[in-house]
């Protein structure tokens, strides 16, 4: 938008939103991000305060927001508001109060600068009056016939909702709308194993593919179904639910795809809509410098401490071959503990290095390659309790049934 022609975008001015309804922002579904200016947080109702030092924009809170997570929208978020615009003499020149709310993308020039700056300070459910000087409204030109030249304006705005829309790959190829915020702050890495639920549809709603009821697992860098999956999950937190708009280059390309098994065909150059949930993930870590011993963490530890050289640990474990055959069980009963001293060569190489990386309460599956004396061995560490000579710590491990990491590919395999 030309800065000399700033104007509030009305319904008639807006470009029609041709995206599928499932991708349009209809609810406030954001709990992260930055708040508005600190000096404006929870200020008293009815007090006019400057948002800009030059006085070009002021705000008077009429009603505080109702959201239990007091966050504000950011640039790029799609916000939905009701508003009434008035001239200095009180004349109403525009209002949505008797029609549908107004939705726009914040901070990208779809509305006047006063709106972009002001709405960023609001919270869901908040109502405020903004006084906008001409340089942040319609300038010297005004907007005939309703708004004279060089006129300050007042906008009574209520922030109904917003949702966060993110450009995952920063090229418009995978756009992500957060439907439900995830937990924690961590996101998966390329080497991690993730579990997801998903539905893939065409823009007209035709179902292309759907995950089984118990979801699917895959290694992030190996991807799943189409390239968009591996890019999207790396931006997600555990239990996050999103809707993706996927352009062909991150879907099935310009050629599409024929029907496959129970999955439908994808037309040429098709845009996809993907409902995606990150159910869980297991961190996968390289233990040894030669990258041959790898562990998959199925339960995180309780602390940050790890045993060092000379520490004594008590372990319980089950050792299996890659076909699932159990070759050894030790320490499964309280009267049969297995005690190991780190760096004392008491266990197979690879297992000892793994013990030194573990934390109290951690659960993992570790792969020991054939050259480490036990051919094709999988060590599934069970209820590992670590007793340090100087400090007492406990680390518990448990076996995950039917889940093995195969050498090289790190894929999941069903077994016994």
C-alpha atoms as a printed R data frame, in Angstrom:
    type eleno elety resid chain resno       x       y       z
1   ATOM     1    CA   UNK     A     1   0.000   0.000   0.000
2   ATOM     2    CA   UNK     A     2   1.300   3.444  -0.892
3   ATOM     3    CA   UNK     A     3   2.043   5.310   2.380
4   ATOM     4    CA   UNK     A     4   0.578   8.465   0.837
5   ATOM     5    CA   UNK     A     5  -2.716   6.677   0.315
6   ATOM     6    CA   UNK     A     6  -3.142   4.984   3.695
7   ATOM     7    CA   UNK     A     7  -6.719   4.087   4.337
8   ATOM     8    CA   UNK     A     8  -8.772   1.645   6.303
9   ATOM     9    CA   UNK     A     9  -9.530  -1.348   4.118
10  ATOM    10    CA   UNK     A    10 -13.279  -1.848   3.995
11  ATOM    11    CA   UNK     A    11 -15.109  -5.027   3.025
12  ATOM    12    CA   UNK     A    12 -15.497  -3.692  -0.500
13  ATOM    13    CA   UNK     A    13 -11.759  -2.973  -0.734
14  ATOM    14    CA   UNK     A    14 -10.610  -6.366   0.545
15  ATOM    15    CA   UNK     A    15  -9.368  -9.007  -1.833
16  ATOM    16    CA   UNK     A    16 -11.673 -11.982  -1.558
17  ATOM    17    CA   UNK     A    17 -10.338 -14.673   0.784
18  ATOM    18    CA   UNK     A    18 -10.258 -17.719  -1.464
19  ATOM    19    CA   UNK     A    19  -8.640 -20.000   1.091
20  ATOM    20    CA   UNK     A    20 -10.624 -22.991   2.337
21  ATOM    21    CA   UNK     A    21 -12.734 -22.222   5.388
22  ATOM    22    CA   UNK     A    22 -10.624 -24.597   7.496
23  ATOM    23    CA   UNK     A    23  -7.607 -22.331   6.994
24  ATOM    24    CA   UNK     A    24  -9.326 -19.049   7.787
25  ATOM    25    CA   UNK     A    25  -8.818 -17.588  11.231
26  ATOM    26    CA   UNK     A    26 -12.031 -17.780  13.218
27  ATOM    27    CA   UNK     A    27 -10.850 -18.074  16.809
28  ATOM    28    CA   UNK     A    28  -8.176 -16.731  19.107
29  ATOM    29    CA   UNK     A    29  -5.879 -19.699  19.217
30  ATOM    30    CA   UNK     A    30  -2.613 -18.142  20.272
31  ATOM    31    CA   UNK     A    31  -0.974 -18.219  23.672
32  ATOM    32    CA   UNK     A    32   2.611 -17.345  22.737
33  ATOM    33    CA   UNK     A    33   4.396 -14.296  21.450
34  ATOM    34    CA   UNK     A    34   5.040 -10.825  22.798
35  ATOM    35    CA   UNK     A    35   2.783  -8.573  24.814
36  ATOM    36    CA   UNK     A    36   2.041  -5.004  23.927
37  ATOM    37    CA   UNK     A    37   4.068  -2.113  25.382
38  ATOM    38    CA   UNK     A    38   4.828  -2.878  29.071
39  ATOM    39    CA   UNK     A    39   3.534   0.486  30.275
40  ATOM    40    CA   UNK     A    40   0.074  -0.356  28.893
41  ATOM    41    CA   UNK     A    41  -0.440  -3.711  30.570
42  ATOM    42    CA   UNK     A    42  -3.579  -3.805  32.718
43  ATOM    43    CA   UNK     A    43  -3.817  -0.018  33.006
44  ATOM    44    CA   UNK     A    44  -6.941   1.467  34.530
45  ATOM    45    CA   UNK     A    45 -10.059   1.942  32.473
46  ATOM    46    CA   UNK     A    46 -10.776   5.418  31.147
47  ATOM    47    CA   UNK     A    47  -7.234   6.823  31.237
48  ATOM    48    CA   UNK     A    48  -5.843   8.091  27.926
49  ATOM    49    CA   UNK     A    49  -2.217   7.123  27.328
50  ATOM    50    CA   UNK     A    50   0.242   7.780  24.521
51  ATOM    51    CA   UNK     A    51   1.294   4.831  22.388
52  ATOM    52    CA   UNK     A    52   3.787   6.975  20.476
53  ATOM    53    CA   UNK     A    53   6.057   9.619  21.964
54  ATOM    54    CA   UNK     A    54   4.996  12.131  19.322
55  ATOM    55    CA   UNK     A    55   1.371  11.830  20.388
56  ATOM    56    CA   UNK     A    56   0.301  10.518  17.012
57  ATOM    57    CA   UNK     A    57  -1.607   7.652  18.600
58  ATOM    58    CA   UNK     A    58  -3.285   7.408  22.004
59  ATOM    59    CA   UNK     A    59  -5.270   4.646  23.668
60  ATOM    60    CA   UNK     A    60  -8.019   4.662  26.283
61  ATOM    61    CA   UNK     A    61  -9.042   1.269  27.653
62  ATOM    62    CA   UNK     A    62 -12.823   0.869  27.837
63  ATOM    63    CA   UNK     A    63 -12.881  -2.786  28.914
64  ATOM    64    CA   UNK     A    64 -10.053  -5.128  29.822
65  ATOM    65    CA   UNK     A    65  -9.599  -8.382  27.945
66  ATOM    66    CA   UNK     A    66 -11.003 -11.647  29.218
67  ATOM    67    CA   UNK     A    67  -8.350 -14.106  28.012
68  ATOM    68    CA   UNK     A    68  -6.625 -16.002  30.832
69  ATOM    69    CA   UNK     A    69  -3.416 -15.897  28.765
70  ATOM    70    CA   UNK     A    70  -2.854 -12.122  28.478
71  ATOM    71    CA   UNK     A    71  -1.038 -12.060  25.155
72  ATOM    72    CA   UNK     A    72  -1.316  -9.699  22.226
73  ATOM    73    CA   UNK     A    73  -1.289 -10.370  18.468
74  ATOM    74    CA   UNK     A    74   1.871  -9.946  16.416
75  ATOM    75    CA   UNK     A    75   2.578  -8.805  12.877
76  ATOM    76    CA   UNK     A    76   1.300 -11.400  10.431
77  ATOM    77    CA   UNK     A    77  -1.483 -12.608  12.723
78  ATOM    78    CA   UNK     A    78  -5.044 -12.421  11.455
79  ATOM    79    CA   UNK     A    79  -7.252 -10.450  13.817
80  ATOM    80    CA   UNK     A    80 -11.014 -10.033  13.950
81  ATOM    81    CA   UNK     A    81 -12.523  -6.872  15.411
82  ATOM    82    CA   UNK     A    82 -15.667  -4.838  15.772
83  ATOM    83    CA   UNK     A    83 -15.115  -1.107  15.439
84  ATOM    84    CA   UNK     A    84 -16.776   2.277  15.147
85  ATOM    85    CA   UNK     A    85 -14.939   5.192  13.511
86  ATOM    86    CA   UNK     A    86 -15.905   8.776  14.353
87  ATOM    87    CA   UNK     A    87 -14.824  12.286  13.366
88  ATOM    88    CA   UNK     A    88 -13.820  14.866  16.020
89  ATOM    89    CA   UNK     A    89 -17.424  16.140  16.121
90  ATOM    90    CA   UNK     A    90 -18.744  12.646  16.878
91  ATOM    91    CA   UNK     A    91 -20.010  11.875  13.377
92  ATOM    92    CA   UNK     A    92 -19.823   8.132  12.669
93  ATOM    93    CA   UNK     A    93 -18.204   7.479   9.281
94  ATOM    94    CA   UNK     A    94 -17.922   3.690   9.515
95  ATOM    95    CA   UNK     A    95 -18.942   0.861  11.855
96  ATOM    96    CA   UNK     A    96 -19.221  -2.930  11.931
97  ATOM    97    CA   UNK     A    97 -21.536  -3.028  14.924
98  ATOM    98    CA   UNK     A    98 -24.572  -3.646  12.744
99  ATOM    99    CA   UNK     A    99 -22.833  -6.116  10.393
100 ATOM   100    CA   UNK     A   100 -20.144  -8.785  10.260
101 ATOM   101    CA   UNK     A   101 -16.863  -8.221  12.160
102 ATOM   102    CA   UNK     A   102 -13.824  -7.093  10.208
103 ATOM   103    CA   UNK     A   103 -10.833  -9.450   9.735
104 ATOM   104    CA   UNK     A   104  -7.402  -8.356   8.539
105 ATOM   105    CA   UNK     A   105  -3.737  -9.333   8.737
106 ATOM   106    CA   UNK     A   106  -1.896  -7.233  11.276
107 ATOM   107    CA   UNK     A   107   1.235  -5.254  10.502
108 ATOM   108    CA   UNK     A   108   1.358  -5.729   6.736
109 ATOM   109    CA   UNK     A   109  -0.309  -2.532   5.541
110 ATOM   110    CA   UNK     A   110  -3.850  -3.797   5.008
111 ATOM   111    CA   UNK     A   111  -5.134  -1.043   7.324
112 ATOM   112    CA   UNK     A   112  -3.998   2.428   8.367
113 ATOM   113    CA   UNK     A   113  -0.805   2.648  10.425
114 ATOM   114    CA   UNK     A   114  -2.675   3.705  13.544
115 ATOM   115    CA   UNK     A   115  -4.567   0.426  13.492
116 ATOM   116    CA   UNK     A   116  -1.460  -1.688  12.906
117 ATOM   117    CA   UNK     A   117   0.262  -0.061  15.864
118 ATOM   118    CA   UNK     A   118  -2.760   0.114  18.158
119 ATOM   119    CA   UNK     A   119  -4.264  -3.345  17.787
120 ATOM   120    CA   UNK     A   120  -0.875  -4.901  18.646
121 ATOM   121    CA   UNK     A   121  -1.349  -3.568  22.198
122 ATOM   122    CA   UNK     A   122  -4.730  -5.258  22.711
123 ATOM   123    CA   UNK     A   123  -5.744  -8.571  24.244
124 ATOM   124    CA   UNK     A   124  -8.617 -10.846  23.380
125 ATOM   125    CA   UNK     A   125 -11.903  -9.355  24.559
126 ATOM   126    CA   UNK     A   126 -10.404  -5.920  25.179
127 ATOM   127    CA   UNK     A   127 -12.222  -2.791  24.027
128 ATOM   128    CA   UNK     A   128 -10.370   0.496  23.633
129 ATOM   129    CA   UNK     A   129 -10.701   3.890  21.988
130 ATOM   130    CA   UNK     A   130  -7.779   5.015  19.823
131 ATOM   131    CA   UNK     A   131  -7.252   8.615  18.774
132 ATOM   132    CA   UNK     A   132  -5.288   8.610  15.526
133 ATOM   133    CA   UNK     A   133  -3.618  11.736  14.173
134 ATOM   134    CA   UNK     A   134  -3.734  12.293  10.376
135 ATOM   135    CA   UNK     A   135  -0.179  11.074   9.717
136 ATOM   136    CA   UNK     A   136  -1.221   7.645  11.064
137 ATOM   137    CA   UNK     A   137  -4.651   7.714   9.384
138 ATOM   138    CA   UNK     A   138  -5.564   9.176   5.976
139 ATOM   139    CA   UNK     A   139  -3.114  12.072   5.890
140 ATOM   140    CA   UNK     A   140  -3.560  15.320   4.040
141 ATOM   141    CA   UNK     A   141  -5.731  13.724   1.371
142 ATOM   142    CA   UNK     A   142  -8.378  12.356   3.711
143 ATOM   143    CA   UNK     A   143 -10.847   9.860   2.268
144 ATOM   144    CA   UNK     A   144 -13.742  11.654   0.572
145 ATOM   145    CA   UNK     A   145 -16.559  11.932   1.062
146 ATOM   146    CA   UNK     A   146 -16.627  10.724   4.672
147 ATOM   147    CA   UNK     A   147 -13.244  11.825   5.998
148 ATOM   148    CA   UNK     A   148 -11.980  15.391   5.382
149 ATOM   149    CA   UNK     A   149  -8.289  16.131   4.740
150 ATOM   150    CA   UNK     A   150  -5.894  16.332   7.684
151 ATOM   151    CA   UNK     A   151  -8.433  15.003  10.182
152 ATOM   152    CA   UNK     A   152  -7.705  13.147  13.441
153 ATOM   153    CA   UNK     A   153  -9.989  10.155  13.968
154 ATOM   154    CA   UNK     A   154 -11.324   8.130  16.872
155 ATOM   155    CA   UNK     A   155 -11.814   4.379  16.631
156 ATOM   156    CA   UNK     A   156 -13.657   2.347  19.242
157 ATOM   157    CA   UNK     A   157 -12.187  -1.135  18.655
158 ATOM   158    CA   UNK     A   158 -13.047  -4.454  20.291
159 ATOM   159    CA   UNK     A   159 -10.597  -7.304  19.677
160 ATOM   160    CA   UNK     A   160 -12.807 -10.363  19.233
161 ATOM   161    CA   UNK     A   161 -10.180 -12.935  18.293
162 ATOM   162    CA   UNK     A   162  -7.005 -13.642  16.417
163 ATOM   163    CA   UNK     A   163  -4.998 -16.551  15.178
164 ATOM   164    CA   UNK     A   164  -1.368 -16.977  14.312
165 ATOM   165    CA   UNK     A   165  -0.459 -17.746  10.701
166 ATOM   166    CA   UNK     A   166   3.222 -18.557  10.153
167 ATOM   167    CA   UNK     A   167   5.241 -18.977   6.975
168 ATOM   168    CA   UNK     A   168   7.078 -22.189   7.884
169 ATOM   169    CA   UNK     A   169   9.628 -22.192   5.048
170 ATOM   170    CA   UNK     A   170   9.661 -18.408   4.563
171 ATOM   171    CA   UNK     A   171   8.754 -18.716   0.913
172 ATOM   172    CA   UNK     A   172   4.980 -19.101   1.172
173 ATOM   173    CA   UNK     A   173   5.184 -22.813   0.407
174 ATOM   174    CA   UNK     A   174   3.893 -24.033   3.771
175 ATOM   175    CA   UNK     A   175   1.618 -21.710   5.735
176 ATOM   176    CA   UNK     A   176   0.701 -22.816   9.254
177 ATOM   177    CA   UNK     A   177  -2.335 -21.785  11.281
178 ATOM   178    CA   UNK     A   178  -2.165 -22.803  14.935
179 ATOM   179    CA   UNK     A   179  -5.456 -24.323  16.079
180 ATOM   180    CA   UNK     A   180  -4.246 -25.478  19.489
181 ATOM   181    CA   UNK     A   181  -1.061 -24.322  21.176
182 ATOM   182    CA   UNK     A   182   1.404 -27.009  22.154
183 ATOM   183    CA   UNK     A   183   3.070 -27.609  25.489
184 ATOM   184    CA   UNK     A   184   6.590 -26.723  26.580
185 ATOM   185    CA   UNK     A   185   8.945 -24.772  24.305
186 ATOM   186    CA   UNK     A   186  10.890 -27.568  22.648
187 ATOM   187    CA   UNK     A   187  10.479 -28.649  19.041
188 ATOM   188    CA   UNK     A   188  11.773 -31.802  17.301
189 ATOM   189    CA   UNK     A   189  15.161 -32.024  15.607
190 ATOM   190    CA   UNK     A   190  15.979 -33.726  12.295
191 ATOM   191    CA   UNK     A   191  17.122 -36.904  14.041
192 ATOM   192    CA   UNK     A   192  14.088 -37.246  16.325
193 ATOM   193    CA   UNK     A   193  11.258 -39.719  15.909
194 ATOM   194    CA   UNK     A   194   7.824 -38.060  15.894
195 ATOM   195    CA   UNK     A   195   4.292 -39.392  16.146
196 ATOM   196    CA   UNK     A   196   1.546 -37.485  14.317
197 ATOM   197    CA   UNK     A   197  -2.111 -37.628  13.395
198 ATOM   198    CA   UNK     A   198  -3.147 -36.038  10.115
199 ATOM   199    CA   UNK     A   199  -5.713 -35.585   7.370
200 ATOM   200    CA   UNK     A   200  -4.751 -34.347   3.911
201 ATOM   201    CA   UNK     A   201  -7.399 -32.804   1.669
202 ATOM   202    CA   UNK     A   202  -7.637 -30.879  -1.557
203 ATOM   203    CA   UNK     A   203  -8.917 -27.314  -1.456
204 ATOM   204    CA   UNK     A   204 -12.412 -28.536  -2.318
205 ATOM   205    CA   UNK     A   205 -12.417 -30.807   0.746
206 ATOM   206    CA   UNK     A   206 -11.699 -34.097  -1.046
207 ATOM   207    CA   UNK     A   207  -9.878 -36.433   1.346
208 ATOM   208    CA   UNK     A   208  -6.529 -37.630  -0.007
209 ATOM   209    CA   UNK     A   209  -4.885 -39.334   2.948
210 ATOM   210    CA   UNK     A   210  -5.516 -39.940   6.634
211 ATOM   211    CA   UNK     A   211  -3.387 -41.396   9.418
212 ATOM   212    CA   UNK     A   212  -4.531 -44.566  11.205
213 ATOM   213    CA   UNK     A   213  -6.278 -44.157  14.553
214 ATOM   214    CA   UNK     A   214  -3.048 -44.681  16.470
215 ATOM   215    CA   UNK     A   215  -1.112 -42.193  14.317
216 ATOM   216    CA   UNK     A   216   2.130 -42.705  12.422
217 ATOM   217    CA   UNK     A   217   5.775 -42.444  13.452
218 ATOM   218    CA   UNK     A   218   8.661 -41.238  11.331
219 ATOM   219    CA   UNK     A   219  12.132 -39.761  11.631
220 ATOM   220    CA   UNK     A   220  11.887 -36.028  10.954
221 ATOM   221    CA   UNK     A   221  14.655 -35.777   8.363
222 ATOM   222    CA   UNK     A   222  13.230 -38.765   6.451
223 ATOM   223    CA   UNK     A   223   9.820 -37.086   6.267
224 ATOM   224    CA   UNK     A   224   6.408 -38.553   5.575
225 ATOM   225    CA   UNK     A   225   3.962 -38.500   2.681
226 ATOM   226    CA   UNK     A   226   5.139 -35.158   1.225
227 ATOM   227    CA   UNK     A   227   7.950 -32.659   1.976
228 ATOM   228    CA   UNK     A   228   5.678 -30.340   3.978
229 ATOM   229    CA   UNK     A   229   5.499 -32.780   6.888
230 ATOM   230    CA   UNK     A   230   9.167 -32.677   7.865
231 ATOM   231    CA   UNK     A   231   9.274 -28.896   7.645
232 ATOM   232    CA   UNK     A   232   6.078 -28.384   9.630
233 ATOM   233    CA   UNK     A   233   6.799 -30.734  12.541
234 ATOM   234    CA   UNK     A   234  10.123 -29.006  13.230
235 ATOM   235    CA   UNK     A   235   8.152 -25.837  13.973
236 ATOM   236    CA   UNK     A   236   5.660 -27.550  16.296
237 ATOM   237    CA   UNK     A   237   5.519 -28.211  20.026
238 ATOM   238    CA   UNK     A   238   4.199 -31.387  21.597
239 ATOM   239    CA   UNK     A   239   0.372 -31.667  21.362
240 ATOM   240    CA   UNK     A   240   0.216 -28.697  18.989
241 ATOM   241    CA   UNK     A   241  -2.547 -28.861  16.372
242 ATOM   242    CA   UNK     A   242  -2.251 -26.904  13.135
243 ATOM   243    CA   UNK     A   243  -3.778 -26.485   9.707
244 ATOM   244    CA   UNK     A   244  -1.282 -26.263   6.857
245 ATOM   245    CA   UNK     A   245  -1.786 -24.758   3.432
246 ATOM   246    CA   UNK     A   246   0.745 -26.569   1.253
247 ATOM   247    CA   UNK     A   247   1.763 -25.362  -2.190
248 ATOM   248    CA   UNK     A   248   2.596 -27.990  -4.855
249 ATOM   249    CA   UNK     A   249   6.371 -27.730  -4.418
250 ATOM   250    CA   UNK     A   250   5.967 -28.975  -0.836
251 ATOM   251    CA   UNK     A   251   3.171 -31.379  -1.728
252 ATOM   252    CA   UNK     A   252   3.103 -33.672  -4.752
253 ATOM   253    CA   UNK     A   253   4.554 -31.245  -7.277
254 ATOM   254    CA   UNK     A   254   3.218 -30.120 -10.616
255 ATOM   255    CA   UNK     A   255   2.540 -33.711 -11.701
256 ATOM   256    CA   UNK     A   256   0.384 -34.687  -8.735
257 ATOM   257    CA   UNK     A   257   0.004 -38.356  -7.844
258 ATOM   258    CA   UNK     A   258  -2.146 -41.271  -8.886
259 ATOM   259    CA   UNK     A   259  -4.350 -43.068  -6.383
260 ATOM   260    CA   UNK     A   260  -2.275 -45.310  -4.143
261 ATOM   261    CA   UNK     A   261  -3.702 -48.156  -2.049
262 ATOM   262    CA   UNK     A   262  -6.513 -46.562  -0.018
263 ATOM   263    CA   UNK     A   263  -5.330 -43.013  -0.718
264 ATOM   264    CA   UNK     A   264  -6.923 -40.783  -3.317
265 ATOM   265    CA   UNK     A   265  -5.293 -39.225  -6.386
266 ATOM   266    CA   UNK     A   266  -3.720 -35.780  -6.266
267 ATOM   267    CA   UNK     A   267  -4.422 -33.593  -9.339
268 ATOM   268    CA   UNK     A   268  -1.769 -31.685 -11.226
269 ATOM   269    CA   UNK     A   269  -0.277 -28.719  -9.402
270 ATOM   270    CA   UNK     A   270  -2.620 -29.157  -6.425
271 ATOM   271    CA   UNK     A   271  -2.609 -27.122  -3.223
272 ATOM   272    CA   UNK     A   272  -3.189 -29.255  -0.131
273 ATOM   273    CA   UNK     A   273  -4.857 -28.551   3.201
274 ATOM   274    CA   UNK     A   274  -3.369 -30.616   6.026
275 ATOM   275    CA   UNK     A   275  -4.771 -31.005   9.540
276 ATOM   276    CA   UNK     A   276  -1.747 -32.041  11.602
277 ATOM   277    CA   UNK     A   277  -1.259 -32.903  15.277
278 ATOM   278    CA   UNK     A   278   2.130 -33.556  16.858
279 ATOM   279    CA   UNK     A   279   1.177 -36.236  19.377
280 ATOM   280    CA   UNK     A   280   4.641 -36.938  20.777
281 ATOM   281    CA   UNK     A   281   8.254 -37.385  19.884
282 ATOM   282    CA   UNK     A   282  11.298 -39.240  21.117
283 ATOM   283    CA   UNK     A   283  14.659 -37.533  21.047
284 ATOM   284    CA   UNK     A   284  17.339 -39.502  19.211
285 ATOM   285    CA   UNK     A   285  20.937 -38.812  20.209
286 ATOM   286    CA   UNK     A   286  24.317 -39.959  18.940
287 ATOM   287    CA   UNK     A   287  26.281 -41.420  21.848
288 ATOM   288    CA   UNK     A   288  29.744 -42.148  20.432
289 ATOM   289    CA   UNK     A   289  32.052 -40.046  18.292
290 ATOM   290    CA   UNK     A   290  31.908 -42.576  15.449
291 ATOM   291    CA   UNK     A   291  28.101 -42.126  15.380
292 ATOM   292    CA   UNK     A   292  27.551 -45.893  15.599
293 ATOM   293    CA   UNK     A   293  25.899 -46.022  19.033
294 ATOM   294    CA   UNK     A   294  22.541 -44.255  19.052
295 ATOM   295    CA   UNK     A   295  19.924 -43.912  21.765
296 ATOM   296    CA   UNK     A   296  16.252 -43.007  21.548
297 ATOM   297    CA   UNK     A   297  14.898 -41.317  24.666
298 ATOM   298    CA   UNK     A   298  11.369 -42.494  25.459
299 ATOM   299    CA   UNK     A   299  11.139 -40.711  28.812
300 ATOM   300    CA   UNK     A   300  13.139 -37.669  29.838
301 ATOM   301    CA   UNK     A   301  15.196 -37.621  33.003
302 ATOM   302    CA   UNK     A   302  14.336 -35.752  36.174
303 ATOM   303    CA   UNK     A   303  17.519 -33.728  36.566
304 ATOM   304    CA   UNK     A   304  20.517 -32.414  34.655
305 ATOM   305    CA   UNK     A   305  23.160 -34.498  36.420
306 ATOM   306    CA   UNK     A   306  24.847 -37.437  34.730
307 ATOM   307    CA   UNK     A   307  27.279 -40.033  36.123
308 ATOM   308    CA   UNK     A   308  30.951 -39.332  35.536
309 ATOM   309    CA   UNK     A   309  33.962 -41.611  35.420
310 ATOM   310    CA   UNK     A   310  34.147 -43.808  38.517
311 ATOM   311    CA   UNK     A   311  30.466 -43.422  39.401
312 ATOM   312    CA   UNK     A   312  28.667 -46.609  40.387
313 ATOM   313    CA   UNK     A   313  25.277 -47.306  38.821
314 ATOM   314    CA   UNK     A   314  22.760 -50.056  39.448
315 ATOM   315    CA   UNK     A   315  20.906 -51.120  36.308
316 ATOM   316    CA   UNK     A   316  18.115 -53.323  35.062
317 ATOM   317    CA   UNK     A   317  18.006 -54.157  31.386
318 ATOM   318    CA   UNK     A   318  16.752 -56.516  28.705
319 ATOM   319    CA   UNK     A   319  19.007 -57.214  25.729
320 ATOM   320    CA   UNK     A   320  17.463 -58.242  22.412
321 ATOM   321    CA   UNK     A   321  18.656 -58.917  18.907
322 ATOM   322    CA   UNK     A   322  17.285 -56.874  16.019
323 ATOM   323    CA   UNK     A   323  14.690 -59.596  15.343
324 ATOM   324    CA   UNK     A   324  13.337 -59.175  18.863
325 ATOM   325    CA   UNK     A   325  14.898 -62.326  20.312
326 ATOM   326    CA   UNK     A   326  15.885 -61.782  23.947
327 ATOM   327    CA   UNK     A   327  19.407 -62.956  24.721
328 ATOM   328    CA   UNK     A   328  19.799 -61.573  28.231
329 ATOM   329    CA   UNK     A   329  17.780 -60.174  31.134
330 ATOM   330    CA   UNK     A   330  19.441 -58.806  34.215
331 ATOM   331    CA   UNK     A   331  18.464 -56.884  37.298
332 ATOM   332    CA   UNK     A   332  14.711 -57.341  36.866
333 ATOM   333    CA   UNK     A   333  14.194 -58.335  40.506
334 ATOM   334    CA   UNK     A   334  15.213 -56.329  43.588
335 ATOM   335    CA   UNK     A   335  17.276 -59.234  44.846
336 ATOM   336    CA   UNK     A   336  19.223 -59.375  41.575
337 ATOM   337    CA   UNK     A   337  20.734 -55.905  41.049
338 ATOM   338    CA   UNK     A   338  23.383 -55.248  38.427
339 ATOM   339    CA   UNK     A   339  26.022 -52.762  39.521
340 ATOM   340    CA   UNK     A   340  28.326 -51.105  37.006
341 ATOM   341    CA   UNK     A   341  31.202 -48.691  37.501
342 ATOM   342    CA   UNK     A   342  31.512 -46.132  34.718
343 ATOM   343    CA   UNK     A   343  34.816 -46.306  32.792
344 ATOM   344    CA   UNK     A   344  35.669 -49.705  34.309
345 ATOM   345    CA   UNK     A   345  34.923 -51.785  31.180
346 ATOM   346    CA   UNK     A   346  32.341 -53.914  32.999
347 ATOM   347    CA   UNK     A   347  29.762 -53.892  30.200
348 ATOM   348    CA   UNK     A   348  29.822 -54.043  26.427
349 ATOM   349    CA   UNK     A   349  31.338 -50.935  24.792
350 ATOM   350    CA   UNK     A   350  28.572 -48.583  23.743
351 ATOM   351    CA   UNK     A   351  26.355 -49.437  26.696
352 ATOM   352    CA   UNK     A   352  28.837 -47.906  29.101
353 ATOM   353    CA   UNK     A   353  29.030 -44.713  27.042
354 ATOM   354    CA   UNK     A   354  25.237 -44.596  26.988
355 ATOM   355    CA   UNK     A   355  24.977 -44.882  30.778
356 ATOM   356    CA   UNK     A   356  27.269 -41.879  31.082
357 ATOM   357    CA   UNK     A   357  24.829 -39.750  29.029
358 ATOM   358    CA   UNK     A   358  21.718 -40.591  31.025
359 ATOM   359    CA   UNK     A   359  19.890 -38.629  33.696
360 ATOM   360    CA   UNK     A   360  17.796 -39.647  36.669
361 ATOM   361    CA   UNK     A   361  14.447 -40.999  35.503
362 ATOM   362    CA   UNK     A   362  15.481 -41.231  31.855
363 ATOM   363    CA   UNK     A   363  14.145 -44.087  29.710
364 ATOM   364    CA   UNK     A   364  15.830 -45.006  26.459
365 ATOM   365    CA   UNK     A   365  16.406 -47.626  23.801
366 ATOM   366    CA   UNK     A   366  20.006 -47.889  22.632
367 ATOM   367    CA   UNK     A   367  21.444 -49.580  19.554
368 ATOM   368    CA   UNK     A   368  24.803 -51.318  19.917
369 ATOM   369    CA   UNK     A   369  26.301 -52.170  16.480
370 ATOM   370    CA   UNK     A   370  27.800 -55.621  15.694
371 ATOM   371    CA   UNK     A   371  31.410 -54.485  16.039
372 ATOM   372    CA   UNK     A   372  30.817 -53.825  19.740
373 ATOM   373    CA   UNK     A   373  31.272 -57.550  20.525
374 ATOM   374    CA   UNK     A   374  27.595 -58.523  20.584
375 ATOM   375    CA   UNK     A   375  26.341 -58.942  16.979
376 ATOM   376    CA   UNK     A   376  23.230 -56.946  16.100
377 ATOM   377    CA   UNK     A   377  22.434 -56.190  19.712
378 ATOM   378    CA   UNK     A   378  19.674 -53.903  20.919
379 ATOM   379    CA   UNK     A   379  19.931 -52.898  24.542
380 ATOM   380    CA   UNK     A   380  16.518 -51.900  25.874
381 ATOM   381    CA   UNK     A   381  17.475 -50.452  29.256
382 ATOM   382    CA   UNK     A   382  14.903 -51.173  31.957
383 ATOM   383    CA   UNK     A   383  14.451 -49.372  35.229
384 ATOM   384    CA   UNK     A   384  18.024 -48.168  35.487
385 ATOM   385    CA   UNK     A   385  18.842 -46.961  38.987
386 ATOM   386    CA   UNK     A   386  21.963 -44.921  39.355
387 ATOM   387    CA   UNK     A   387  23.743 -44.793  42.730
388 ATOM   388    CA   UNK     A   388  26.651 -42.360  42.697
389 ATOM   389    CA   UNK     A   389  29.394 -42.852  45.261
390 ATOM   390    CA   UNK     A   390  29.224 -39.246  46.371
391 ATOM   391    CA   UNK     A   391  25.588 -38.499  45.556
392 ATOM   392    CA   UNK     A   392  22.624 -40.817  45.415
393 ATOM   393    CA   UNK     A   393  20.571 -40.597  42.219
394 ATOM   394    CA   UNK     A   394  17.975 -42.912  40.703
395 ATOM   395    CA   UNK     A   395  17.301 -43.416  37.007
396 ATOM   396    CA   UNK     A   396  14.386 -45.572  35.897
397 ATOM   397    CA   UNK     A   397  14.113 -47.268  32.486
398 ATOM   398    CA   UNK     A   398  11.292 -49.255  30.960
399 ATOM   399    CA   UNK     A   399  10.916 -51.246  27.761
400 ATOM   400    CA   UNK     A   400   8.646 -50.021  24.956
401 ATOM   401    CA   UNK     A   401   7.036 -53.053  23.348
402 ATOM   402    CA   UNK     A   402   7.241 -53.586  19.587
403 ATOM   403    CA   UNK     A   403   9.517 -50.659  18.913
404 ATOM   404    CA   UNK     A   404  13.012 -51.142  17.516
405 ATOM   405    CA   UNK     A   405  15.426 -48.783  15.819
406 ATOM   406    CA   UNK     A   406  16.976 -50.378  12.766
407 ATOM   407    CA   UNK     A   407  20.630 -49.676  11.976
408 ATOM   408    CA   UNK     A   408  21.097 -46.943   9.396
409 ATOM   409    CA   UNK     A   409  17.520 -45.966   8.689
410 ATOM   410    CA   UNK     A   410  16.358 -45.581  12.311
411 ATOM   411    CA   UNK     A   411  12.898 -46.693  11.231
412 ATOM   412    CA   UNK     A   412  10.227 -48.201  13.448
413 ATOM   413    CA   UNK     A   413   9.613 -51.919  13.069
414 ATOM   414    CA   UNK     A   414   6.829 -54.045  14.524
415 ATOM   415    CA   UNK     A   415   8.122 -57.098  16.296
416 ATOM   416    CA   UNK     A   416   7.814 -59.183  19.404
